[in-house]
């Protein structure tokens, strides 16, 4: 079993990882740990393991690390395992995976699989970016870009709450023009979601099916501070999909009219270097270990 881990995650998360690995070793599982050294390294390591015929590659980290590993496994028979060490662990919650050390070890040992069908963000002149849970443009991207890593490490999700409050005043809310399966829309912010959940256990797209191709596209139509604060307050109450000014549409092909200055974008909690011109489903799903 190859476990891919980002050493920048910090001591506390490294300790959680080794607790899981100790349990696996106690049960006779042979483990190899590979630490990433740069952005995209997890994809290279996973792709090499898949070419070598590995049954499973385990991503130890948050949704961004999981997406990198998933990218390397696309088109192969190698399954994806998860040791959720992120701030929100949205994908793990989407599939109701255990977050306890013993539960994670049992999940990886039992090797029962479900499908996971990633999305692919198409970037002009760049390598496409694979995501497993969501991609957000506008306010969503500004919050992720603005979060300070040290604050995130110190207070976890609270860093996103703080940054959301700041961006609700500081962000300019430029218009996002989006076409979903040929139908044109515009909004102050857009989230293209593979799953039902957002930011942890919070409901965003009730009709999403992460095991199938296609997306739920969530349009935040009203710009400004008060609409941003209202949707932020509705999220933990499970009311966001019914919030005024929020509309959810289904589609399989999403295109963005990208202005010269671009729109801030995030994918699975990581800021992207450019605004995508479109979003499509991966050509095939991968197998996710769910225990």
Backbone bond lengths (Angstrom), bond angles and torsions (degrees), N, CA, C in turn:
res aa  C-N    CA-C-N  psi(-1)  N-CA   C-N-CA  omega(-1)  CA-C   N-CA-C  phi
1 X - - - 1.461 - - 1.529 109.07 -
2 X 1.337 117.71 121.74 1.457 121.80 176.12 1.526 108.99 -93.50
3 X 1.336 116.33 126.61 1.464 123.04 176.93 1.514 108.27 -111.25
4 X 1.327 117.01 122.09 1.465 122.60 -179.10 1.516 108.43 -104.02
5 X 1.332 115.69 123.60 1.470 121.81 -172.10 1.521 109.85 -133.09
6 X 1.334 115.47 138.62 1.462 121.02 175.97 1.534 108.71 -92.82
7 X 1.334 118.94 112.44 1.467 120.79 -175.97 1.521 113.77 -66.52
8 X 1.346 117.75 -14.72 1.460 121.00 178.15 1.530 110.80 -71.49
9 X 1.327 117.67 -10.01 1.465 121.42 -175.69 1.517 113.15 -61.62
10 X 1.342 118.51 -23.51 1.458 120.34 177.02 1.514 113.06 106.01
11 X 1.326 115.47 163.85 1.463 121.56 -173.83 1.519 112.82 -64.91
12 X 1.334 116.89 -41.54 1.468 119.00 -176.76 1.521 110.37 -61.97
13 X 1.316 117.37 -43.20 1.466 119.85 -179.66 1.518 111.52 -72.44
14 X 1.321 116.95 -32.54 1.463 119.60 175.50 1.522 110.10 -64.31
15 X 1.333 117.10 -38.92 1.465 120.47 178.16 1.524 110.77 -64.11
16 X 1.343 116.97 -40.27 1.470 120.61 177.71 1.524 110.79 -63.15
17 X 1.334 116.00 -40.57 1.461 120.53 178.33 1.525 110.83 -60.26
18 X 1.329 117.57 -49.14 1.458 120.41 -176.09 1.521 111.84 -67.41
19 X 1.327 117.60 -27.70 1.471 119.72 174.27 1.533 110.29 -62.51
20 X 1.330 116.82 -44.40 1.470 121.00 177.71 1.531 110.31 -64.18
21 X 1.330 116.51 -45.65 1.460 119.79 -177.44 1.525 111.70 -64.24
22 X 1.335 117.31 -37.04 1.463 120.33 177.50 1.528 110.83 -60.22
23 X 1.335 115.97 -41.14 1.465 120.00 179.45 1.530 110.78 -65.05
24 X 1.331 116.68 -40.18 1.463 120.07 178.94 1.523 111.27 -65.28
25 X 1.323 116.85 -43.71 1.462 120.91 179.94 1.527 110.31 -62.98
26 X 1.342 116.69 -39.74 1.463 120.57 178.01 1.526 111.52 -58.67
27 X 1.340 116.44 -28.14 1.460 120.99 -179.56 1.530 112.52 -97.18
28 X 1.330 116.05 15.96 1.448 120.53 172.49 1.512 116.07 83.57
29 X 1.331 117.69 14.36 1.462 120.68 179.41 1.534 109.40 -84.49
30 X 1.321 116.29 128.15 1.461 121.17 178.46 1.531 109.06 -85.26
31 X 1.339 115.56 126.73 1.467 120.48 -171.31 1.523 110.77 -126.09
32 X 1.324 114.66 140.09 1.466 121.91 169.49 1.526 107.45 -122.86
33 X 1.330 117.48 130.35 1.466 122.13 179.83 1.515 109.24 -108.50
34 X 1.340 115.97 129.10 1.462 121.89 176.52 1.526 108.64 -119.75
35 X 1.336 116.86 124.79 1.458 121.51 178.29 1.527 109.52 -93.09
36 X 1.331 115.54 135.58 1.471 119.58 178.67 1.523 109.60 -76.18
37 X 1.343 115.22 149.07 1.457 120.74 -177.14 1.525 113.03 -117.14
38 X 1.338 117.19 -13.96 1.464 120.63 -179.02 1.526 108.34 -163.82
39 X 1.328 116.19 166.60 1.460 120.93 179.19 1.521 110.00 -61.06
40 X 1.334 116.33 131.30 1.448 121.30 -179.13 1.518 114.06 91.54
41 X 1.332 117.08 -10.05 1.464 120.16 -178.85 1.524 111.26 -64.58
42 X 1.357 116.55 -36.99 1.467 119.94 179.53 1.529 110.95 -60.47
43 X 1.332 116.91 -37.58 1.467 120.78 177.49 1.530 110.47 -63.67
44 X 1.325 117.02 -44.37 1.463 120.98 -179.69 1.529 110.85 -63.08
45 X 1.332 116.84 -44.60 1.467 120.92 -179.29 1.529 110.82 -63.16
46 X 1.353 116.30 -43.25 1.461 120.30 -179.54 1.521 111.00 -66.41
47 X 1.326 117.00 -41.05 1.468 120.56 -179.55 1.531 110.91 -64.15
48 X 1.315 116.50 -40.52 1.462 120.53 178.65 1.527 110.60 -64.87
49 X 1.343 116.90 -42.69 1.464 120.12 178.79 1.525 111.06 -63.42
50 X 1.346 116.74 -39.53 1.470 120.39 178.56 1.524 110.78 -64.75
51 X 1.328 117.22 -40.90 1.475 120.58 177.72 1.523 111.34 -62.93
52 X 1.344 115.82 -30.76 1.462 120.38 179.72 1.532 112.58 -82.38
53 X 1.349 116.87 0.37 1.457 120.81 175.28 1.509 115.46 86.88
54 X 1.340 118.55 21.37 1.464 120.98 179.07 1.523 110.43 -62.26
55 X 1.335 116.69 138.95 1.465 119.66 176.36 1.510 111.00 -72.22
56 X 1.350 117.64 -36.59 1.453 121.39 -173.99 1.527 109.91 -145.60
57 X 1.330 116.02 140.86 1.462 122.59 168.57 1.529 106.63 -123.25
58 X 1.336 115.97 132.42 1.466 120.81 -175.08 1.522 109.79 -106.44
59 X 1.343 116.42 128.29 1.459 122.61 174.86 1.515 108.57 -95.06
60 X 1.325 117.26 118.04 1.456 122.21 178.33 1.525 107.73 -105.21
61 X 1.325 115.66 101.21 1.452 119.50 -177.28 1.515 110.77 164.23
62 X 1.332 115.88 -158.82 1.455 121.60 179.02 1.512 111.65 -91.57
63 X 1.333 116.01 -170.37 1.463 120.97 -175.56 1.531 112.49 -61.97
64 X 1.343 117.30 -32.01 1.459 119.44 178.14 1.517 112.40 -65.36
65 X 1.332 117.00 -43.56 1.464 121.12 176.42 1.524 110.82 -64.49
66 X 1.338 116.17 -41.56 1.462 120.66 178.68 1.529 110.16 -59.67
67 X 1.338 116.87 -42.24 1.468 120.50 -179.77 1.521 111.03 -64.01
68 X 1.334 117.64 -39.39 1.464 120.15 177.82 1.524 111.27 -61.42
69 X 1.342 116.06 -45.35 1.461 119.74 179.50 1.530 110.05 -65.07
70 X 1.337 116.80 -43.89 1.462 120.72 179.17 1.521 111.03 -57.26
71 X 1.326 116.64 -39.04 1.470 120.87 178.72 1.527 110.66 -58.08
72 X 1.342 116.05 -40.88 1.449 119.57 -179.94 1.513 114.22 -71.25
73 X 1.345 117.08 -19.58 1.459 121.41 -177.42 1.525 113.61 -95.40
74 X 1.330 117.35 -11.17 1.463 120.54 -178.76 1.533 110.90 -56.37
75 X 1.327 115.69 133.89 1.446 121.15 178.76 1.509 114.79 83.53
76 X 1.339 117.29 3.32 1.460 120.89 179.76 1.526 110.25 -115.33
77 X 1.320 115.64 173.44 1.467 121.89 175.99 1.519 111.97 -92.85
78 X 1.321 117.84 -1.16 1.464 121.76 -177.55 1.522 110.40 -72.96
79 X 1.332 116.40 133.41 1.464 122.27 -178.76 1.524 110.69 -86.28
80 X 1.318 115.07 155.66 1.461 123.29 178.55 1.523 109.81 -102.95
81 X 1.312 116.51 123.02 1.458 121.86 171.22 1.520 109.65 -105.76
82 X 1.332 116.64 157.84 1.459 120.80 -176.78 1.526 110.26 -131.70
83 X 1.325 115.70 131.20 1.462 122.36 162.60 1.524 105.40 -112.81
84 X 1.341 118.37 98.91 1.475 121.04 -171.25 1.524 112.32 -72.70
85 X 1.333 115.49 111.45 1.463 121.57 -178.78 1.528 111.98 -122.65
86 X 1.332 117.27 11.31 1.457 120.64 -176.19 1.520 112.95 -81.39
87 X 1.331 115.17 -178.25 1.456 121.29 179.04 1.518 111.01 -73.57
88 X 1.323 117.76 -44.10 1.466 121.70 -176.52 1.525 113.02 -108.00
89 X 1.345 117.91 -31.67 1.472 122.31 179.84 1.532 111.44 52.02
90 X 1.326 116.27 51.31 1.463 121.02 -173.44 1.523 111.64 -65.61
91 X 1.336 116.97 -44.02 1.467 119.23 -178.13 1.524 110.84 -63.03
92 X 1.323 117.64 -40.86 1.463 120.78 178.24 1.525 110.73 -61.02
93 X 1.316 117.02 -39.10 1.473 120.46 177.92 1.528 110.45 -71.23
94 X 1.329 116.98 -35.98 1.463 121.05 178.66 1.528 110.58 -58.22
95 X 1.327 116.89 -41.23 1.465 121.77 -178.69 1.532 112.56 -97.52
96 X 1.334 115.78 7.71 1.468 122.41 177.43 1.529 111.97 55.53
97 X 1.307 114.86 44.81 1.458 120.70 177.63 1.524 109.84 -81.16
98 X 1.298 115.70 149.40 1.455 120.84 178.44 1.526 110.08 -68.41
99 X 1.342 116.67 147.59 1.458 121.35 175.69 1.528 111.70 -114.45
100 X 1.330 117.79 1.30 1.464 120.57 174.66 1.524 109.03 -83.31
101 X 1.324 116.97 151.55 1.461 121.02 -177.14 1.524 111.30 -57.96
102 X 1.319 117.04 -47.08 1.466 119.77 -178.65 1.527 110.87 -68.28
103 X 1.321 117.23 -38.46 1.465 120.08 178.07 1.514 112.45 -64.24
104 X 1.342 116.60 -40.84 1.469 120.51 178.01 1.530 110.34 -64.30
105 X 1.346 116.37 -44.35 1.463 120.44 179.49 1.524 111.04 -61.13
106 X 1.327 116.72 -41.37 1.472 120.08 178.42 1.521 111.16 -64.66
107 X 1.332 116.58 -41.06 1.467 121.20 179.05 1.528 110.88 -58.61
108 X 1.330 116.41 -47.41 1.457 120.76 -177.98 1.526 111.54 -68.67
109 X 1.336 116.27 -31.13 1.467 119.62 -178.87 1.524 111.89 -75.30
110 X 1.364 117.69 -34.83 1.465 120.68 -176.28 1.529 112.36 -75.75
111 X 1.323 118.16 -30.36 1.470 124.13 171.16 1.528 114.73 65.29
112 X 1.321 118.59 22.63 1.467 120.08 174.41 1.527 108.78 -75.55
113 X 1.344 117.47 139.65 1.463 121.46 -171.14 1.530 112.74 -118.71
114 X 1.333 114.35 151.28 1.459 123.21 164.16 1.527 108.08 -129.90
115 X 1.321 115.61 163.09 1.466 119.22 179.82 1.525 111.00 -79.27
116 X 1.312 115.18 146.39 1.461 123.81 170.48 1.517 106.61 -131.50
117 X 1.354 116.82 121.77 1.469 120.09 -176.25 1.537 108.83 -111.21
118 X 1.329 118.05 98.09 1.465 120.63 -176.31 1.524 113.18 -67.33
119 X 1.326 114.72 164.85 1.450 122.26 170.07 1.522 109.81 -104.44
120 X 1.322 115.98 160.88 1.466 121.62 -179.38 1.525 108.89 -129.90
121 X 1.327 116.26 119.94 1.460 121.92 175.49 1.526 108.81 -89.72
122 X 1.333 116.55 124.52 1.466 121.88 -179.46 1.521 109.25 -91.24
123 X 1.329 116.19 120.75 1.460 122.86 -176.74 1.522 109.43 -111.16
124 X 1.328 116.50 129.81 1.453 121.52 -176.21 1.528 111.05 -59.92
125 X 1.330 117.02 118.37 1.448 120.84 176.39 1.517 114.95 72.71
126 X 1.332 118.29 9.77 1.458 121.81 -178.74 1.526 110.01 -129.60
127 X 1.330 115.28 168.04 1.454 120.87 176.26 1.526 109.47 -66.65
128 X 1.331 119.56 134.02 1.467 121.05 177.49 1.527 111.46 -56.37
129 X 1.332 115.91 150.40 1.468 121.38 -177.79 1.527 109.43 -111.20
130 X 1.320 116.26 121.67 1.467 121.90 179.39 1.528 109.67 -84.80
131 X 1.325 116.89 137.11 1.470 120.66 173.92 1.524 109.45 -132.19
132 X 1.339 115.90 151.84 1.459 120.85 -174.93 1.523 113.37 -109.06
133 X 1.331 117.47 -18.81 1.466 118.93 -176.26 1.518 112.99 -125.83
134 X 1.328 117.77 -55.48 1.456 118.62 -178.66 1.517 111.88 -158.80
135 X 1.356 113.14 161.02 1.450 122.24 173.36 1.520 106.85 -133.10
136 X 1.334 117.35 130.08 1.454 120.56 -176.56 1.513 112.63 -124.94
137 X 1.331 116.67 136.58 1.464 122.93 177.97 1.521 110.06 -118.36
138 X 1.328 115.50 142.11 1.457 120.07 176.28 1.511 111.44 97.05
139 X 1.321 116.54 -130.35 1.463 122.08 -177.97 1.524 110.83 -54.50
140 X 1.310 116.17 -42.78 1.463 122.51 179.59 1.532 110.71 -57.75
141 X 1.317 116.39 -46.19 1.456 120.50 179.22 1.514 112.52 -67.44
142 X 1.332 116.73 -35.37 1.465 120.53 179.47 1.527 111.38 -65.53
143 X 1.329 116.68 -39.55 1.462 120.36 179.31 1.521 110.51 -63.41
144 X 1.331 117.08 -48.15 1.465 120.70 -178.39 1.524 110.88 -63.51
145 X 1.324 117.39 -42.36 1.465 120.54 -179.85 1.525 111.38 -65.15
146 X 1.320 116.65 -33.79 1.460 120.42 -174.98 1.511 115.04 -82.36
147 X 1.331 118.59 -18.68 1.472 120.94 -177.53 1.525 110.25 -64.76
148 X 1.332 115.83 129.98 1.464 121.33 178.66 1.532 109.82 -83.86
149 X 1.345 117.53 129.16 1.469 120.28 -178.01 1.527 114.00 -54.96
150 X 1.323 118.08 -39.65 1.463 120.43 -179.32 1.525 111.26 -65.17
151 X 1.345 116.07 -41.20 1.461 119.68 178.52 1.522 110.36 -67.44
152 X 1.329 116.99 -38.64 1.462 121.63 178.01 1.518 110.67 -61.27
153 X 1.356 116.13 -42.02 1.453 119.80 178.55 1.520 111.46 -66.47
154 X 1.329 116.23 -34.65 1.461 120.44 -175.01 1.526 112.56 -76.89
155 X 1.340 117.93 -43.39 1.471 119.36 -172.89 1.526 113.10 -124.67
156 X 1.343 118.38 7.98 1.458 121.57 173.61 1.516 113.28 60.39
157 X 1.338 116.40 -126.55 1.464 121.34 -176.55 1.518 112.05 -61.11
158 X 1.324 116.74 -25.47 1.464 119.80 179.49 1.516 112.44 -58.93
159 X 1.347 117.22 -27.68 1.459 120.48 178.33 1.521 110.92 -64.61
160 X 1.340 116.80 -35.27 1.461 120.51 178.58 1.526 111.34 -73.03
161 X 1.327 116.54 -35.35 1.473 120.24 176.67 1.528 109.04 -63.22
162 X 1.325 116.53 -47.78 1.462 121.23 179.53 1.527 110.73 -59.69
163 X 1.328 117.04 -46.66 1.458 120.32 -177.98 1.524 111.10 -67.07
164 X 1.334 117.48 -34.67 1.470 120.67 177.52 1.523 110.67 -63.34
165 X 1.323 116.73 -41.29 1.471 120.24 177.68 1.523 110.52 -62.42
166 X 1.323 115.79 -43.22 1.469 119.97 179.16 1.526 111.40 -64.16
167 X 1.333 117.15 -48.40 1.457 120.77 -176.96 1.527 112.31 -68.08
168 X 1.327 117.75 -26.49 1.469 119.60 178.10 1.528 111.33 -60.88
169 X 1.337 116.43 -24.26 1.466 121.75 177.33 1.522 111.15 -99.79
170 X 1.347 117.05 -40.80 1.468 121.18 -171.34 1.528 113.45 -84.62
171 X 1.340 117.89 -28.91 1.469 120.31 -174.19 1.533 110.63 -73.88
172 X 1.338 115.64 142.76 1.463 120.25 -175.58 1.515 115.88 -86.82
173 X 1.347 118.91 -9.75 1.463 124.54 179.43 1.530 113.55 53.36
174 X 1.354 117.90 55.56 1.471 119.08 173.54 1.525 109.89 -64.92
175 X 1.316 116.02 150.25 1.448 121.89 -176.90 1.527 111.34 -67.61
176 X 1.332 116.43 134.42 1.460 122.19 174.81 1.523 107.96 -105.34
177 X 1.330 116.81 120.59 1.468 121.55 178.88 1.523 108.36 -101.29
178 X 1.314 116.03 123.64 1.460 121.17 -173.24 1.519 109.74 -135.61
179 X 1.326 116.60 141.52 1.466 122.70 175.81 1.521 108.27 -118.13
180 X 1.330 116.14 125.43 1.460 121.98 -179.61 1.519 108.20 -115.56
181 X 1.327 116.27 112.47 1.471 122.17 -177.85 1.524 111.70 48.98
182 X 1.336 115.49 44.22 1.456 121.34 175.47 1.514 115.40 88.30
183 X 1.330 119.04 -8.77 1.465 122.40 179.60 1.523 109.97 -98.21
184 X 1.343 115.50 125.45 1.464 120.88 -175.71 1.530 111.18 -84.76
185 X 1.336 115.47 140.19 1.461 122.74 176.88 1.524 108.16 -140.32
186 X 1.316 115.76 164.50 1.455 120.13 170.43 1.529 108.69 -142.39
187 X 1.330 115.63 149.04 1.453 119.93 -175.18 1.523 109.33 -157.22
188 X 1.333 115.59 167.17 1.460 120.90 176.13 1.521 110.72 -80.39
189 X 1.327 116.83 -24.65 1.458 122.62 179.44 1.519 108.32 -158.69
190 X 1.340 116.99 151.14 1.462 121.95 -177.21 1.525 109.20 -137.52
191 X 1.334 116.56 137.23 1.460 121.52 170.70 1.526 107.92 -122.90
192 X 1.331 116.06 121.25 1.465 121.99 174.91 1.524 106.40 -95.66
193 X 1.325 116.78 113.48 1.461 120.42 -169.72 1.522 112.52 -113.97
194 X 1.346 115.33 133.72 1.459 121.55 170.89 1.520 110.58 -85.96
195 X 1.323 116.63 -31.16 1.459 121.86 -175.04 1.513 112.84 -115.06
196 X 1.325 115.05 177.24 1.462 121.08 -178.73 1.526 112.40 -81.12
197 X 1.331 117.23 -24.78 1.462 121.52 -167.04 1.529 112.15 -104.90
198 X 1.338 113.58 161.44 1.465 121.35 -178.67 1.532 108.88 -149.06
199 X 1.328 116.29 136.82 1.460 120.08 174.04 1.514 114.53 67.54
200 X 1.319 118.03 15.54 1.464 121.91 -175.59 1.519 109.26 126.08
201 X 1.344 117.67 -124.34 1.463 120.35 -176.73 1.527 114.26 -92.68
202 X 1.337 118.20 14.92 1.459 121.32 -168.91 1.531 111.75 -92.05
203 X 1.317 116.15 135.53 1.462 122.18 -175.17 1.519 111.21 -75.61
204 X 1.326 115.51 129.80 1.464 122.18 177.11 1.515 111.92 -122.81
205 X 1.341 117.67 -49.62 1.469 122.60 -172.85 1.522 109.03 -130.02
206 X 1.331 118.20 87.16 1.473 121.38 -171.24 1.520 114.73 -59.10
207 X 1.324 118.99 -27.11 1.455 121.36 -175.41 1.525 113.89 -97.06
208 X 1.323 117.82 8.78 1.467 120.60 -177.98 1.524 111.31 -70.76
209 X 1.329 115.85 147.40 1.468 122.36 179.75 1.532 108.14 -131.21
210 X 1.331 118.16 95.39 1.466 120.18 -175.49 1.525 113.87 -67.53
211 X 1.336 118.36 -13.08 1.463 120.79 179.89 1.524 112.64 -89.06
212 X 1.325 117.73 -2.75 1.463 121.91 -176.40 1.527 109.59 -124.72
213 X 1.342 118.25 159.00 1.467 119.73 174.53 1.523 110.52 -67.60
214 X 1.328 115.43 160.18 1.456 120.26 179.12 1.518 112.33 103.98
215 X 1.353 114.60 171.60 1.459 121.37 -171.56 1.532 111.27 -141.29
216 X 1.314 114.45 160.23 1.455 122.63 161.59 1.527 106.25 -105.26
217 X 1.314 117.00 123.27 1.460 121.99 -178.46 1.533 107.87 -105.00
218 X 1.320 115.72 115.64 1.458 122.03 -175.93 1.523 108.52 -98.94
219 X 1.340 115.89 118.51 1.466 122.38 -176.91 1.525 109.54 -104.17
220 X 1.326 116.12 119.58 1.462 121.77 173.98 1.529 106.28 -97.18
221 X 1.311 115.96 98.63 1.462 120.71 -164.83 1.521 114.32 -82.63
222 X 1.324 118.10 -21.96 1.468 120.55 -175.07 1.526 110.85 -101.17
223 X 1.341 117.63 123.33 1.465 120.25 177.50 1.529 111.43 -83.27
224 X 1.318 115.83 165.77 1.449 119.79 171.59 1.521 114.46 111.26
225 X 1.324 114.31 169.96 1.459 121.86 -174.63 1.516 112.69 -64.96
226 X 1.326 117.58 -49.25 1.467 119.77 -173.97 1.527 112.94 -66.90
227 X 1.328 119.96 -43.68 1.472 118.28 174.31 1.525 113.13 -60.03
228 X 1.349 117.07 -37.98 1.467 120.09 178.34 1.520 110.82 -64.42
229 X 1.332 117.15 -42.45 1.465 120.50 179.12 1.528 111.16 -68.04
230 X 1.329 116.99 -36.68 1.469 120.62 179.64 1.523 110.87 -64.65
231 X 1.331 116.98 -46.49 1.468 119.03 179.69 1.524 111.07 -67.10
232 X 1.336 116.79 -34.19 1.456 120.03 176.84 1.518 111.80 -63.87
233 X 1.335 117.01 -39.05 1.465 120.92 178.71 1.521 111.22 -72.16
234 X 1.347 117.24 -31.38 1.471 120.81 -178.06 1.525 112.09 -74.87
235 X 1.348 117.37 -25.66 1.464 120.89 -174.40 1.528 113.17 -58.76
236 X 1.344 120.45 -54.44 1.466 118.77 -178.09 1.518 113.69 -68.87
237 X 1.328 117.80 -14.62 1.466 121.65 178.16 1.528 112.40 -88.13
238 X 1.331 117.10 -3.27 1.457 121.05 -178.67 1.514 113.70 75.36
239 X 1.336 116.74 17.76 1.467 121.18 -174.05 1.528 113.19 -106.18
240 X 1.325 117.96 1.08 1.460 119.99 -173.44 1.530 113.42 -57.68
241 X 1.355 120.19 -44.25 1.474 118.50 -179.08 1.531 113.60 -61.38
242 X 1.341 117.35 -21.53 1.475 120.84 -179.55 1.520 112.42 -102.77
243 X 1.328 116.62 7.69 1.457 121.07 -177.23 1.534 109.94 -70.93
244 X 1.334 119.58 140.70 1.472 121.23 176.80 1.522 111.13 -57.71
245 X 1.332 115.90 134.60 1.451 120.70 179.62 1.516 114.22 86.22
246 X 1.343 117.23 2.30 1.463 121.32 176.99 1.526 108.42 -110.48
247 X 1.325 116.73 126.02 1.460 121.41 -179.25 1.523 109.18 -129.77
248 X 1.324 117.31 138.11 1.465 122.35 -178.49 1.521 108.49 -117.36
249 X 1.347 115.98 124.96 1.459 121.18 177.83 1.528 109.09 -124.40
250 X 1.329 115.86 149.53 1.469 121.17 179.41 1.520 110.07 -97.01
251 X 1.332 116.66 149.41 1.460 119.60 177.59 1.506 111.91 -172.16
252 X 1.316 115.59 165.75 1.452 121.27 179.58 1.525 112.45 -115.69
253 X 1.331 116.94 -15.56 1.466 120.85 -179.24 1.523 107.75 -137.01
254 X 1.332 115.89 117.90 1.466 121.78 -177.09 1.527 108.75 -117.24
255 X 1.334 116.86 132.13 1.460 121.42 177.90 1.522 109.28 -126.03
256 X 1.343 115.92 146.54 1.460 121.54 178.86 1.520 109.74 -120.84
257 X 1.337 116.43 136.89 1.459 121.74 171.21 1.525 106.21 -87.08
258 X 1.324 117.01 103.69 1.461 121.25 -170.53 1.528 109.93 -91.47
259 X 1.354 118.47 119.11 1.471 120.27 176.23 1.526 110.72 -69.73
260 X 1.320 116.54 166.07 1.467 121.02 -177.09 1.521 112.28 -57.92
261 X 1.338 116.62 -37.24 1.465 120.16 -177.95 1.522 112.61 -81.80
262 X 1.336 116.50 -8.64 1.460 120.50 178.46 1.518 113.20 75.84
263 X 1.309 115.81 169.16 1.461 123.68 176.13 1.530 107.08 -124.07
264 X 1.323 117.45 130.31 1.459 120.93 -179.53 1.527 110.27 -58.77
265 X 1.332 115.68 135.04 1.460 121.25 -171.93 1.525 110.27 -136.91
266 X 1.330 115.97 143.19 1.460 121.61 173.45 1.520 109.16 -129.54
267 X 1.332 115.51 152.08 1.461 121.32 175.26 1.517 108.44 -135.49
268 X 1.329 116.40 120.57 1.466 122.32 -179.84 1.522 112.20 53.21
269 X 1.342 116.14 36.99 1.456 120.82 175.65 1.508 115.56 85.30
270 X 1.336 118.15 4.78 1.464 122.07 176.80 1.524 109.56 -116.44
271 X 1.342 116.58 135.54 1.460 120.73 178.93 1.525 110.41 -69.16
272 X 1.346 116.65 138.13 1.462 121.59 175.13 1.524 109.57 -92.91
273 X 1.318 115.41 153.52 1.463 120.68 -178.23 1.521 112.58 -78.57
274 X 1.330 117.11 -15.89 1.465 120.96 -177.82 1.523 109.59 -149.33
275 X 1.328 115.25 161.02 1.459 120.67 176.36 1.523 109.78 -80.30
276 X 1.340 118.92 131.14 1.465 119.68 178.48 1.524 111.33 -69.35
277 X 1.328 115.93 148.54 1.461 119.73 174.23 1.526 110.62 -90.78
278 X 1.348 117.00 -15.06 1.455 119.93 179.02 1.513 111.34 -168.06
279 X 1.324 114.82 167.05 1.469 122.27 177.83 1.524 108.06 -136.98
280 X 1.340 116.03 130.97 1.458 121.95 176.90 1.527 108.33 -133.80
281 X 1.316 116.21 167.42 1.458 120.29 174.13 1.525 110.11 -79.68
282 X 1.325 115.85 150.21 1.464 119.89 171.77 1.517 109.22 -59.31
283 X 1.332 117.17 157.42 1.455 121.36 -176.13 1.537 112.26 -64.75
284 X 1.321 116.54 -27.57 1.467 120.67 -178.75 1.515 109.15 -153.13
285 X 1.327 117.89 159.46 1.461 119.69 177.91 1.521 110.87 -80.73
286 X 1.321 115.92 171.64 1.454 121.67 168.91 1.519 108.19 -119.46
287 X 1.327 116.33 164.67 1.462 121.75 -179.66 1.522 109.26 -92.01
288 X 1.330 116.67 127.03 1.456 122.44 179.49 1.536 108.70 -107.69
289 X 1.331 116.21 127.92 1.459 120.92 178.47 1.531 109.24 -73.99
290 X 1.335 116.87 121.18 1.464 121.06 -178.12 1.523 112.19 -121.51
291 X 1.335 119.53 1.96 1.462 121.66 174.10 1.513 113.65 93.05
